[in-house]
Amino acid sequence: MIAAADFDILMIGHFAKDLLVVDGVEERASGGAVFYGSIALRRLGLRVGIVTRMHPDDFPRLDEVRQEGVATYVAAAPETTGIENIYNSKDMERRICKPLGFAGPIRLEDIPPVRAAAFLLIPIVAGEVDLPLLTAMAKRGPVGMDVQGFVRVPEGDALVYKPWADMAEGLSHITYLKADKAEAELLTGETDLARAAEVLARYGPKEMVLTQSSGVTVYAVGRIYQAPFSPKNLSGRTGRGDTCFATYVGKRVAGASPEEACRWAGAVTTLKQEKPGPWRGRPEDALAVMEKAG
């Protein structure tokens, strides 16, 4: 047994070994929401732990988050999850995603008996986290979830989006829900994010964090809040949603209102998109973006 410890946020999901391809130029990079999100949260001053699975040969990739002060709980897997992200530099908004590996389902026994103000289930693809694990974590505390890892399904050499069969049951256990515009439309049939949020709220989530290229929309306590993304460039596009969701929940856990947390998420995500890799800025940098946005 691992001695109980306190975290503001415990993040649960696969650490990825990605292949980024921009205009045919390839680059290997660490990825996954546990990577992008945990480092951003540490830079905001929160206590963070991650639970993940990967091949032992890739364990050294965790050094980067450990150096930031992130606690890591890792289980050995036959391979490390990875995704090939293919971009055209003229339009970094659009990408083609292909699966490269899968570390297998995260098991309840992989998760240490620690306490946290929020547990974030942030799988990359379907199969990482199942409904029994989600239900079990909801009994331990407030759960945040990125729906990406329930609707993005590997099929051969492609990742395709499919409806989540257990959505009604799964969402009933969720406090914080994250989806992008395409995922929200898939689940609700609504193209307008505010309307999509209202539909999703009927299933039980208390707060929705919905992203699109122009910014983040938050639905909380029956109200809509929005904050823009205004990056000077999109060289750090990969990890945008992961950073946005982690920042929002982190600020909520730290005591910010939904409106304030939304503004923080917009500012940090703006800065993250300007540089590849996790956001490693200072809170003052984000505050400057917020002040400029008004």
C-alpha positions in Angstrom: 0.0 0.0 0.0 1.1 3.5 -0.8 0.7 5.9 2.0 -2.2 8.3 1.5 -1.2 11.6 0.1 -3.1 14.8 -0.8 -3.3 16.2 -4.3 -5.3 19.0 -5.7 -5.7 17.0 -8.9 -4.9 13.3 -9.7 -4.8 12.8 -13.5 -5.5 9.4 -14.9 -4.7 8.6 -18.6 -2.0 7.3 -21.0 1.3 9.2 -21.4 1.9 9.2 -25.1 4.9 8.9 -27.4 3.6 10.9 -30.4 4.8 11.5 -33.9 4.2 15.1 -35.0 4.4 15.6 -38.8 4.3 19.2 -40.1 4.7 19.6 -43.9 6.3 16.1 -44.0 8.8 16.8 -41.3 8.6 14.3 -38.5 9.4 14.9 -34.8 9.0 12.5 -31.9 7.4 14.1 -28.8 5.9 13.2 -25.5 2.1 13.8 -25.3 -1.2 13.0 -23.7 -3.3 15.0 -21.3 -1.3 13.8 -18.3 1.8 15.4 -19.9 0.4 18.7 -21.1 -2.0 19.1 -18.2 0.1 18.2 -15.3 3.0 20.6 -16.2 0.6 23.5 -16.8 -1.1 22.8 -13.4 2.3 22.7 -11.6 3.1 26.1 -13.2 -0.1 27.4 -11.7 1.0 26.1 -8.3 -1.2 23.1 -7.8 -0.3 19.7 -6.3 -0.5 17.2 -9.1 -0.1 13.4 -9.5 -0.5 11.3 -12.6 -1.5 7.6 -13.1 -0.5 6.1 -16.4 0.7 3.0 -18.3 3.6 2.7 -20.7 6.4 0.4 -21.9 9.3 0.3 -19.4 11.7 1.5 -22.1 9.8 4.8 -22.1 9.7 5.3 -18.3 12.5 7.9 -18.6 10.0 10.1 -20.5 8.4 10.7 -17.1 11.5 12.5 -15.9 10.2 15.7 -17.6 7.1 15.8 -15.4 8.9 14.7 -12.3 11.3 17.6 -12.7 8.3 19.9 -12.5 7.2 18.3 -9.2 4.5 16.0 -10.5 4.1 12.7 -8.6 4.0 9.7 -11.0 2.4 6.3 -10.6 3.2 4.2 -13.6 2.3 0.6 -14.5 4.3 -1.4 -17.1 2.6 -2.1 -20.4 3.5 -4.1 -23.5 3.7 -0.9 -25.5 3.3 2.9 -25.1 0.3 4.6 -26.5 1.1 7.0 -29.4 -0.6 9.0 -32.1 0.7 10.3 -35.3 -0.6 13.9 -35.8 -0.2 15.2 -39.4 -0.5 18.9 -40.0 -0.2 21.3 -42.9 1.6 24.4 -41.6 -0.9 26.7 -43.5 -3.7 25.3 -41.4 -2.6 24.0 -38.0 -6.2 23.8 -36.9 -6.8 20.6 -39.0 -5.0 17.4 -38.4 -5.0 13.7 -39.4 -4.6 11.4 -36.4 -3.4 7.8 -36.7 -2.8 5.3 -33.8 0.7 4.1 -33.2 0.4 2.0 -30.1 -1.9 1.3 -27.1 -0.8 0.7 -23.5 -4.0 -1.1 -22.5 -6.8 -0.4 -20.1 -6.0 1.4 -16.8 -7.1 -0.8 -14.0 -8.4 0.2 -10.6 -5.4 -1.5 -9.0 -3.1 0.9 -11.0 -4.6 3.9 -9.0 -3.0 4.5 -5.6 -5.1 5.1 -2.5 -4.5 8.9 -2.5 -6.9 11.7 -1.8 -7.5 14.5 -4.3 -9.8 17.5 -4.6 -10.6 16.2 -8.2 -9.8 13.2 -10.2 -9.4 13.8 -13.9 -10.0 10.9 -16.3 -8.3 12.0 -19.5 -7.9 9.1 -21.8 -6.5 9.6 -25.3 -8.5 6.9 -27.1 -11.4 4.6 -26.3 -10.4 1.6 -24.3 -8.1 3.3 -21.7 -10.9 3.9 -19.2 -14.1 1.9 -18.9 -17.4 2.6 -17.1 -16.6 0.6 -14.0 -13.4 2.6 -13.4 -15.2 5.8 -13.9 -17.9 4.8 -11.4 -15.4 3.7 -8.9 -13.5 7.0 -9.1 -16.7 9.0 -8.7 -17.2 7.3 -5.3 -13.8 8.7 -4.2 -14.4 12.4 -5.2 -15.4 14.8 -7.9 -14.5 13.5 -11.4 -13.5 15.5 -14.4 -13.6 13.7 -17.8 -12.5 14.4 -21.3 -15.1 12.7 -23.6 -12.4 12.3 -26.3 -11.2 9.1 -24.8 -14.7 7.6 -25.0 -15.6 8.6 -28.6 -12.3 8.4 -30.4 -11.9 4.8 -31.4 -9.0 3.1 -33.1 -9.9 1.3 -36.3 -7.0 -0.2 -38.2 -4.7 2.7 -39.1 -7.2 5.4 -38.3 -9.0 7.0 -35.4 -12.7 7.4 -36.0 -15.4 9.1 -33.9 -18.3 7.0 -32.7 -21.2 7.7 -30.2 -20.5 6.6 -26.7 -22.9 3.7 -25.9 -22.7 4.3 -22.1 -23.0 8.0 -22.3 -26.1 8.4 -20.1 -24.7 6.3 -17.3 -21.2 7.7 -17.6 -22.1 11.3 -17.6 -24.3 10.9 -14.5 -21.1 10.5 -12.5 -19.3 13.5 -13.8 -18.7 16.9 -12.2 -16.5 18.5 -14.9 -16.9 17.5 -18.6 -14.6 18.4 -21.5 -15.4 18.1 -25.2 -14.4 19.9 -28.3 -16.9 21.3 -30.9 -16.9 18.1 -33.1 -17.3 15.9 -30.1 -20.1 18.0 -28.6 -22.0 17.9 -32.0 -21.5 14.1 -32.2 -23.0 13.6 -28.8 -25.9 16.2 -29.0 -26.5 17.0 -32.6 -26.1 20.6 -31.7 -23.6 22.8 -33.7 -23.9 25.7 -31.2 -21.7 25.1 -28.2 -24.0 26.8 -25.7 -27.0 24.6 -26.8 -24.7 21.5 -26.8 -23.7 22.3 -23.2 -27.3 22.6 -22.1 -28.1 19.2 -23.6 -25.1 17.5 -22.0 -25.9 19.1 -18.6 -29.2 17.2 -18.6 -27.2 14.0 -18.2 -25.7 15.1 -14.9 -22.3 17.0 -15.4 -22.2 20.1 -13.3 -19.8 22.1 -15.5 -19.0 21.8 -19.1 -15.7 23.0 -20.8 -16.2 23.1 -24.6 -13.5 24.2 -26.9 -13.2 25.3 -30.5 -10.5 27.1 -32.4 -11.7 30.6 -31.4 -11.9 29.9 -27.6 -13.5 28.1 -24.7 -17.1 28.0 -23.7 -18.0 27.1 -20.1 -21.5 26.1 -18.9 -21.8 26.2 -15.1 -24.8 26.7 -12.7 -27.0 27.4 -15.7 -24.8 30.2 -17.0 -22.6 30.5 -20.1 -19.0 32.0 -19.9 -16.6 32.4 -22.8 -13.0 33.3 -23.2 -11.1 33.7 -26.5 -8.0 32.0 -27.7 -5.8 34.7 -29.3 -2.4 33.1 -30.0 0.2 34.8 -32.2 0.8 31.5 -33.9 -0.3 27.9 -33.7 3.1 26.1 -33.5 2.0 24.6 -30.1 -1.4 23.5 -31.3 -1.1 19.9 -30.1 -2.2 19.7 -26.4 -4.5 22.7 -26.6 -7.6 21.0 -25.2 -5.6 19.2 -22.6 -4.1 22.4 -21.3 -7.5 24.2 -21.4 -9.4 21.6 -19.4 -6.6 21.1 -16.8 -6.3 24.9 -16.2 -10.1 25.3 -15.8 -10.4 22.5 -13.3 -7.3 23.5 -11.5 -8.5 27.0 -11.0 -11.9 25.8 -9.8 -10.2 23.5 -7.3 -8.1 26.4 -6.2 -11.3 28.4 -5.4 -11.9 30.5 -8.6 -15.4 31.1 -9.8 -16.5 29.4 -13.1 -16.2 32.8 -14.9 -12.7 33.4 -13.5 -11.5 29.8 -14.2 -12.8 30.2 -17.8 -10.7 33.4 -18.3 -7.7 31.6 -16.9 -8.2 28.7 -19.2 -8.5 31.0 -22.2 -5.3 32.9 -21.3 -3.1 29.9 -20.5 -4.3 28.1 -23.6 -3.6 31.1 -25.8 0.0 31.1 -24.5 0.4 27.3 -24.8 -0.5 27.4 -28.5 2.4 29.7 -29.3 5.1 27.2 -28.4 5.4 23.4 -28.8 5.3 21.3 -25.7 3.6 22.0 -22.3 2.9 25.5 -21.1 5.8 26.5 -18.8 5.0 30.1 -18.3 4.2 32.1 -15.1 0.8 33.0 -13.7 1.7 36.7 -14.4 2.0 35.9 -18.1 -1.6 34.6 -18.2 -2.8 37.5 -16.2 -1.3 39.9 -18.8 -3.3 38.1 -21.5 -6.4 38.3 -19.4 -6.0 42.1 -18.9 -5.4 42.6 -22.6 -8.6 40.6 -23.4 -10.5 42.9 -21.1 
